[in-house]
Amino acid sequence: MSTRKPGRESREASLTLGRRFLRLFAALEDSAIPDGDSHFATAFGYAGNVLGLTENLTACAYLQQTITALVSACQRLMPIGQQRAARLLWELKPAILVAAEASSTDTDTAVAFTPIIEIASMRHATLETRLFIS
C-alpha cells in the first residue's frame, strides 16, 4: 500500500487512520491489535475478516465509508446541503456495488493513479491555513 501512495502525507495519513481504526476495532471487539503497521484499507479488510464478512461485503462497506467521508468533506468545502449530500450517496450505491464486484474479480489490474490528489496533499502540508489535518 505504501508504494501506491507516493506522497509522504498520503502514506502517513493512511497509516494513522489504519492504526486508529484498529485500536477502535480492538476495543469494540475486545480483541488484540495485530502487529505492525496497517493502512486504513488493509485494517478495514482485517476487521471484515475477523467479523466473518465476505470480501465483497467488506469492499462495499469500505467504499461506502470512503465515499461518505469524501462527501462529508465536500459539504465543508462547498455549498452542498444535507439533502443533496444524501442524494449523492444514494445515487452512488449502484456504482459502489459494481466497483466492489470488479475489485473481487479483477485483482490483476488494480491501479491507483491519482497524481493531482497526491500533489495537492503534498502542497496542503505547507499551507499557512489548512482545512483538514495533514
Phi and psi in degrees as a GROMACS rama.xvg file:
@    title "Ramachandran Plot"
@    xaxis  label "Phi"
@    yaxis  label "Psi"
@TYPE xy
-61.598  -35.5774  SER-2
-70.221  -19.7887  THR-3
-85.798  -2.06927  ARG-4
-123.423  87.4176  LYS-5
-65.4721  -29.339  PRO-6
-80.4578  129.486  GLY-7
-54.097  -39.8713  ARG-8
-61.6487  -43.2019  GLU-9
-66.0131  -43.1336  SER-10
-61.3516  -49.7808  ARG-11
-64.6372  -38.4051  GLU-12
-63.5434  -43.1531  ALA-13
-65.6052  -40.9922  SER-14
-67.0536  -40.1611  LEU-15
-63.6794  -46.3068  THR-16
-61.9472  -39.6833  LEU-17
-61.4993  -46.153  GLY-18
-62.0233  -45.9375  ARG-19
-63.7432  -42.5155  ARG-20
-63.0492  -43.9083  PHE-21
-63.9423  -39.3233  LEU-22
-63.2732  -44.2169  ARG-23
-63.6917  -46.5872  LEU-24
-60.5893  -44.2772  PHE-25
-62.7924  -39.1327  ALA-26
-67.4632  -41.4854  ALA-27
-70.8395  -36.1931  LEU-28
-95.1746  -1.17163  GLU-29
51.1787  52.6499  ASP-30
-130.028  171.106  SER-31
-80.2425  153.101  ALA-32
-90.2134  130.388  ILE-33
-63.8033  153.463  PRO-34
-70.2813  155.812  ASP-35
85.8451  172.181  GLY-36
-80.4555  152.662  ASP-37
-146.336  128.971  SER-38
-70.1392  161.248  HIS-39
-56.839  -43.8445  PHE-40
-61.5989  -43.7114  ALA-41
-73.03  -33.7077  THR-42
-63.9721  -40.6854  ALA-43
-63.307  -43.4408  PHE-44
-62.2365  -40.643  GLY-45
-60.1476  -45.6568  TYR-46
-62.2703  -43.051  ALA-47
-59.9336  -40.5549  GLY-48
-65.1067  -45.5596  ASN-49
-60.409  -37.4442  VAL-50
-78.3809  -5.74107  LEU-51
79.2855  22.2179  GLY-52
-81.077  151.978  LEU-53
-70.1427  160.334  THR-54
-59.8365  -41.4651  GLU-55
-64.3539  -44.413  ASN-56
-65.5683  -39.3657  LEU-57
-63.277  -43.0059  THR-58
-63.3087  -41.4507  ALA-59
-60.9569  -45.9003  CYS-60
-63.872  -41.3034  ALA-61
-63.077  -46.8978  TYR-62
-64.4142  -40.7374  LEU-63
-61.2274  -44.6302  GLN-64
-62.551  -43.0394  GLN-65
-65.795  -45.7131  THR-66
-64.7404  -40.949  ILE-67
-60.796  -41.8578  THR-68
-64.624  -39.7859  ALA-69
-66.7518  -41.9633  LEU-70
-65.1129  -37.9551  VAL-71
-61.7831  -41.7736  SER-72
-63.7989  -39.6372  ALA-73
-61.9729  -37.202  CYS-74
-61.886  -33.0733  GLN-75
-80.4516  -22.6933  ARG-76
-99.1004  -23.5856  LEU-77
-134.141  162.883  MET-78
-78.0065  70.1923  PRO-79
-111.87  118.48  ILE-80
-78.3095  173.267  GLY-81
-62.3064  -40.7849  GLN-82
-66.1959  -42.6404  GLN-83
-65.8903  -39.8841  ARG-84
-62.1774  -44.2545  ALA-85
-63.0026  -39.8325  ALA-86
-65.0111  -41.9907  ARG-87
-57.1308  -48.5539  LEU-88
-61.3422  -41.6858  LEU-89
-63.9838  -43.998  TRP-90
-71.3502  -20.413  GLU-91
-84.9257  -11.3926  LEU-92
-54.0177  -46.4852  LYS-93
-60.3218  -39.4207  PRO-94
-65.9545  -36.2764  ALA-95
-63.1754  -44.4471  ILE-96
-62.2027  -42.408  LEU-97
-64.703  -44.6552  VAL-98
-64.3708  -40.4396  ALA-99
-65.3769  -42.4184  ALA-100
-63.9868  -43.0005  GLU-101
-63.665  -36.7635  ALA-102
-68.0704  -27.8338  SER-103
-87.6144  -17.489  SER-104
-105.318  -21.6618  THR-105
-125.985  68.7123  ASP-106
-80.3932  -13.3204  THR-107
-76.749  -22.3535  ASP-108
-112.348  21.1626  THR-109
-66.4296  122.998  ALA-110
-133.114  155.866  VAL-111
-144.561  88.0899  ALA-112
-115.438  99.4409  PHE-113
-132.582  67.0783  THR-114
-63.0514  -35.5184  PRO-115
-65.3025  -41.9487  ILE-116
-65.0373  -42.2264  ILE-117
-63.8292  -43.7042  GLU-118
-64.3174  -43.9054  ILE-119
-61.5586  -38.7059  ALA-120
-63.3258  -42.0544  SER-121
-64.4511  -40.4054  MET-122
-71.8661  -34.074  ARG-123
-58.5774  -37.6005  HIS-124
-64.1126  -22.6985  ALA-125
-100.445  -0.219344  THR-126
-69.7777  148.08  LEU-127
-68.0773  -42.5184  GLU-128
-118.969  125.48  THR-129
-121.08  143.893  ARG-130
-90.408  -24.5748  LEU-131
-129.55  161.4  PHE-132
-66.1919  135.93  ILE-133
